[in-house]
Amino acid sequence: MAETTVIKNVAVILSGCGVFDGSEIYESVLTLLRLDQNGAKYQCFAPDDNQHHVINHTTGEEMSEPRNMLVEAARLARGDIKPLSDLDSSHFNALIIPGGFGAAKNLCNFAFKGKDAVVREDVKAVVQSFNAANKPVGLMCIAPVMSAALFGKDVQCTIGTDADTAAAIKATGALHKECPVHDVIVDETNKLVTTPAYMLAGSISEAATGIFRLVDTVLGMS
């Protein structure tokens, strides 16, 4: 009797489009690429709300115009995106959140509050629904700064080797583990997988090594 192939369905939460004010573009695309290479299906989501601010990526200066996370993230998803309020964890096997400053500015306020950061309630509710259902979650780059708020004290995670960010993560109650760019940290209890990505990567190829491993690990745990 032929084996039945199980197709995994993964939710991906984006926070805009662009490293300085939204989701990191390479991290997001590499995540979607690896999911596709593994034969998994995916659906992108983003909060239907304005970004904290908008950055001119040629100058690094803040711009006066407002931009919506869902509208901007639709650029990454080629228009196939849904508001975060539509995300029902019962329809998915796993969840992945790429990095970029949008994770630290829009999904939470770590970029401004550090160890006292607060995660958006809609983001927190979605992640915790996956956790409650014993489904794996992957966080990359700066996104793991939300780990303690999402999973509780002593959750294991990584952003790589940056001492100041690691100290802030520890102050939130999480257990930070140093990790090279090509590897992942797995918290088996919480089914949380984290990788440094562009917190350490010097090139898109370097970023891909850890991101691909994170995707592979998340799928393997789902």
C-alpha positions in Angstrom: 0.0 0.0 0.0 1.4 3.4 -1.0 2.3 5.8 1.7 0.2 9.0 2.0 2.1 12.2 1.7 1.1 14.6 4.4 1.3 18.2 3.2 2.2 20.6 6.0 0.4 24.0 6.2 2.4 26.8 7.8 1.2 30.3 8.8 3.8 33.1 8.4 3.3 36.4 10.2 4.8 39.5 8.5 5.2 43.0 9.9 5.5 45.2 6.9 8.1 45.2 4.1 11.7 46.4 4.7 14.5 45.6 7.2 14.3 49.0 9.0 10.6 49.2 9.6 8.9 45.9 8.6 9.8 42.3 7.8 13.3 41.7 6.5 12.8 40.9 2.8 15.4 38.3 2.4 14.4 36.4 5.6 10.8 36.4 4.5 11.5 35.2 1.0 14.0 32.6 2.1 11.4 31.3 4.6 8.7 31.0 1.8 11.3 29.4 -0.6 12.3 26.7 1.9 8.7 25.9 2.8 8.0 25.5 -0.9 11.1 23.4 -1.5 9.8 21.1 1.3 6.4 20.7 -0.4 4.7 22.7 2.4 1.8 25.1 1.8 1.9 28.5 3.5 -0.3 31.5 4.1 1.0 34.9 5.0 -0.7 37.2 7.6 0.0 40.6 9.0 -1.8 43.0 11.4 -4.2 45.4 9.6 -2.7 48.4 11.3 -0.1 51.1 10.7 3.6 50.5 11.2 5.2 52.4 14.1 6.9 54.6 11.5 8.3 54.5 7.9 12.0 54.6 7.1 13.6 55.7 3.9 15.8 52.7 3.2 18.2 54.8 1.0 19.0 57.3 3.8 17.9 55.6 7.0 15.8 58.7 7.9 12.2 58.6 9.1 9.5 59.7 6.7 6.3 61.5 7.7 3.9 59.2 5.8 2.0 56.4 7.4 2.0 52.9 6.0 -0.1 49.9 6.8 1.6 46.6 7.8 -0.9 44.4 5.9 -0.7 46.6 2.7 3.1 46.7 2.8 3.6 43.0 3.6 1.3 42.2 0.6 4.3 43.2 -1.5 6.3 40.2 -0.1 3.4 37.8 -0.4 2.6 38.9 -4.0 -0.8 40.0 -2.8 -1.7 36.7 -1.2 -2.1 37.8 2.4 -4.7 37.9 5.1 -5.2 40.1 8.2 -3.8 38.6 11.3 -7.3 38.6 12.8 -8.2 35.8 10.3 -5.4 33.4 11.5 -6.9 30.3 13.0 -4.2 28.0 14.4 -6.5 25.0 14.0 -6.0 25.3 10.2 -2.2 25.2 10.4 0.6 22.8 11.5 3.1 25.5 12.5 3.9 29.2 12.6 7.0 31.1 11.5 7.8 34.8 12.1 10.7 36.3 10.2 12.7 39.2 11.6 13.4 42.7 10.5 12.9 45.7 12.7 9.2 45.4 12.2 9.2 42.5 14.6 10.7 44.8 17.3 8.8 47.9 16.3 5.4 46.7 15.1 4.8 43.3 16.5 6.2 44.4 19.9 8.0 47.5 21.1 11.3 46.0 22.1 13.2 48.5 19.9 12.0 51.3 22.2 11.3 49.6 25.5 14.0 46.8 25.6 13.4 44.4 28.5 10.1 46.2 29.3 8.7 45.5 25.9 5.1 44.5 25.3 3.9 42.3 22.5 0.8 43.2 20.5 -2.2 41.3 22.0 -3.3 39.9 18.6 0.2 38.5 18.0 0.5 37.1 21.5 -2.9 35.4 21.2 -2.1 33.8 17.9 1.3 32.5 19.0 0.0 31.2 22.3 -2.8 29.4 20.5 -0.2 27.4 18.5 1.7 26.7 21.7 -1.5 25.5 23.5 -2.1 23.1 20.6 1.5 21.8 20.8 2.4 23.1 17.4 5.9 24.4 16.6 6.7 28.1 16.3 9.8 29.5 14.5 11.2 33.0 15.3 14.2 34.4 13.5 16.6 37.3 13.7 15.3 39.9 16.3 11.9 38.2 16.6 13.0 35.9 19.5 13.1 39.0 21.8 9.4 38.3 22.2 10.0 34.7 23.5 9.4 35.3 27.2 6.3 37.3 26.6 4.9 34.6 24.3 6.1 31.4 26.0 6.9 32.4 29.6 9.9 32.4 31.9 12.9 30.2 31.1 12.0 29.6 27.5 15.2 29.0 25.5 15.9 31.1 22.4 18.7 32.9 20.5 19.5 36.0 18.5 23.0 34.9 18.0 25.9 36.5 19.9 25.0 40.2 20.5 25.7 40.7 24.2 23.5 43.7 24.7 20.4 42.2 23.1 21.1 38.9 24.8 21.2 40.7 28.2 17.9 42.4 27.5 16.4 39.0 26.5 17.6 37.5 29.8 16.1 40.4 31.7 12.7 39.5 30.2 13.0 36.0 31.8 14.1 34.0 28.8 17.2 31.8 28.6 19.4 33.1 25.8 21.7 30.6 24.1 24.6 31.8 21.9 24.2 30.3 18.4 26.2 30.5 15.1 24.4 31.8 12.0 24.0 28.4 10.4 22.4 26.7 13.4 19.2 26.8 15.5 18.2 26.6 19.2 15.3 24.3 19.9 13.3 24.6 23.1 11.7 21.1 23.1 9.3 21.9 25.9 7.7 24.9 24.1 8.4 23.6 20.5 10.1 26.9 19.8 12.9 27.1 17.1 15.0 30.2 16.8 18.0 31.2 14.6 20.1 34.4 14.3 19.6 35.1 10.6 20.7 38.7 9.9 21.6 39.3 13.5 24.8 37.6 12.4 24.7 36.9 8.7 27.1 38.8 6.5 25.4 37.7 3.2 22.1 36.3 1.9 23.8 32.9 1.6 24.8 32.9 5.3 21.3 33.9 6.3 19.9 31.1 4.2 21.8 28.4 6.1 20.1 29.1 9.5 16.8 30.0 8.0 16.6 26.8 6.0 17.5 24.8 9.1 14.8 26.6 11.1 12.2 25.8 8.4 13.3 22.2 8.2 13.2 21.8 12.0 9.8 23.4 12.3 8.4 21.1 9.6 10.0 18.1 11.3 8.4 18.9 14.6 4.9 19.5 13.1 
